[in-house]
């Protein structure tokens, strides 16, 4: 297994998203996977500006924008697993959205209509076979992450590859107190590590492992009271 992860958090390796992603990547490595982690905010990725779809019809597979995506395309092509990691920023941080938009040159413009939707697929030289999501949020309910889950699912379906699942952590900031992992945070982090072992070793996640990553750390009322106390 050869994976490339794009962490869209502006907090880079200090944020809550990195806290889950690093544990996940540890499990992947333990099970023999190769993994490269990149931070969208450190990459110079310009927005897509070619509404004429030149990368499909004029210069198939080639993007005319000269920035860090040019060196990233070959690495993406060589990976079999693409991991998108993000906090919920109504819905995505801008740098990660730019990255997703700039995946367009890797898509073959041959269209099919399946189950009521227009779909395409990656070019033959793109090895990506699965997409995985790691997402964190600040609100209590896991449903707050639904939009970013759907974005990752839709990307996988448009590219005709497997969406292998999502590691979802609502109110992720409660995993730490005074900069250190709480006992509950350690349980979540261990579950994220186990998820990496499962994906690299079995090609799938166990439902109970994903549930352990997402389990509430406090009640909704307690978290709402905490948030509202900050306004006083």
N, C-alpha and C positions, 0 to 999 in steps of 0.2 A: 504494500500500500504506500502510495506517495501522495501526500496531501499538502496543499498550500492554504493557509489561513489568512484572511484579511480582517484585521481588527479595525473597525470603524470608529472606535471611541476616541474622542479628542484627549482623553486622559491617558492614552497610550497604555503602557504596562503598569500604571498605577491605579487604574480604574476598576470598577466592579466587574466589568466585562472581562478584563484580563485575568481577574481572580478565578473565574470559571474556566476561561480558555486555557490558562496555564496548567490547571489540574487536568483538564481534558487532554491536553497535549502530552502531559506526563504519562497518562495511561496509553495513549497511542504509541509513544516511544517504547514503553515497557513491552508492548505486544509486537514490536518490530517494525512499526511504520516509520517512514521518513516524513518529516514535517518541517515546513518553512513558515514562519509567522511574520507577516508584514503589517505595518500600521498605515492606514490610509492617509492620516494627517501628515506623515513624514514623506509620502510620495507626492510628487508634483503631477497631479492628474487634472487636466483641464476638462471643463464640461464638453460633452458632445455638441458640436456646432454644425453638423452636416445633415441638414434635413432632407437632402436629396438621396440619402443612403448610398453615398459613393462607395463605401466599403463593401457593399453588396453587389452593385451593378457596374461600377466603373473600374474599381481596383479590388476585386473580390478578396476578402481576407486581410486587406491592408488598410490601416487607419492613417489618414493624412496628417493627423495632429502629432507633432513631435514633442513628446514629453516622456515621463517615466513609464507610461504604458508600453512603449516600444520595447523596453528591456523586460517588461513583465509578461508580455504575450508568450514568448517561448517557454517561460517557466510554467505558465498556466496550461499550455498545450501538453506539457510533459507530466502534469499531475493527473491522477485518476480521481482525486477527491478535492472538492472546493469547499472550504469552510468559511462561512460568513459570520462574523462576530460583531455584535452591535448592541449598544443601549437603545432604548426607545426614545427617539427625538422627534416625535410627531411628523412622520414616523421614523426617518433615518437621518443620521448626521450627513451633512452635505458631501463630505469627502467620500463616504461610502457610496452614496447615490451616484456620484460621478463615476466611481469605479464600475458599478453595475451597468450604467448606461454605456460605458466604453467597452463592455464585453461584446457588443454588437458585431465587430469584425470576426469574431470566432464562430458566429452562427451562419450556417448555410442557408441561403435564401430560397431553398426549395420548400414550398409550403404544402402542408397537408391539413385536412379538416377531420378532426377526431373528437367524438363525443360532444359535438356542438361548438368546438373551439378551433381556431386556426393555430397550428403548431409548426415549428421548424425543427432544427437539430444542429448540433455542433458540426463543424467541418470535419472531414475524415482524419485530419492530422491532429485533432484535439482529443486527448485521452480521457478527459473528465467523464466519469461515469456516474458520479453521485454528488449531491450537494447537501451539506449539513449546516444547520443554523445554531449559533450560540447567542442567546439574547437575554439581556437583563433589563429590569425596569424598577422604578421607584414606588409605584403604587402597589396596593395590597394584592389585587386580583390578577391571576394569570391571564385573564382575558385582555388585559391591557397590552399584551404582547401579540395579540391575534393578527394585527396588521402586518407586523414584520414577518410573522410566520407565513402569512399568505404571499408576501413578496418573494420569499425564498421558494415557496412551493411553486409559484407561478413561473419563476425563472427556470426551475428544474423542468416543469412541464413544457415550457416554450422551447427548451433545449433538448427535449425528449430524453432526459436522464432521470435517474432515481432521486427523489427527495427522501433521504434516509432518516430524517427526523430532526428534532430540535431539543437542545438543552435550554430550558427556560427557567429563569430565576427572578420572580417578582420580589419587590422590596429587598433587593440584593444588599443594600448598604447596611442592613441589620446583621449581616454575617460578621461584621467587624465592630469592635468596641475599643475605643482609644487606640486604634491602629492595629489591633490584634484580632485574630479570628476567635469568635465565641465558640463554645462547644457545639452549638447548632450549626455554626458556619463550617466547622471542621467536618461535620457529617455531610453537609452539602458538597464540600470540596472533595471528599473521598468518593462520593457518588459520581461527581464529574470525572474523576480519575478512572473509576470503574467503567464509565461510559466509553472512555477512550480505549480501554482494554477490550471491551465488547465489540466496538466497531471494527477495530483493526484485526481482532482475532476471529470474529464470527460474521462480520459484515452487517451487523444489526445491533440495535439497542434493546435491552430488556425493559419492559414497561415499568417494573418496580424501580429500576435504576433512575429512569427519567422522573418518576414520581418523587423519589427521594431528593432530587435536585430542586423540585418545585414546591415541596411542602411548605405551608405557611409557617413563619417563625413567630408571629404574634397574631392576635385576633385583628379583624378589620377595624373594630372600634378603637383598639389600643393604638394602631398605626394612625388612624385619622385624628385621634386626640393628640398624638405627638406632632403631626404636621400642623394642626391648628394652633398648638401652643407656641409655635415659632412665630406666629403673627402677633402675639401679645407682647 
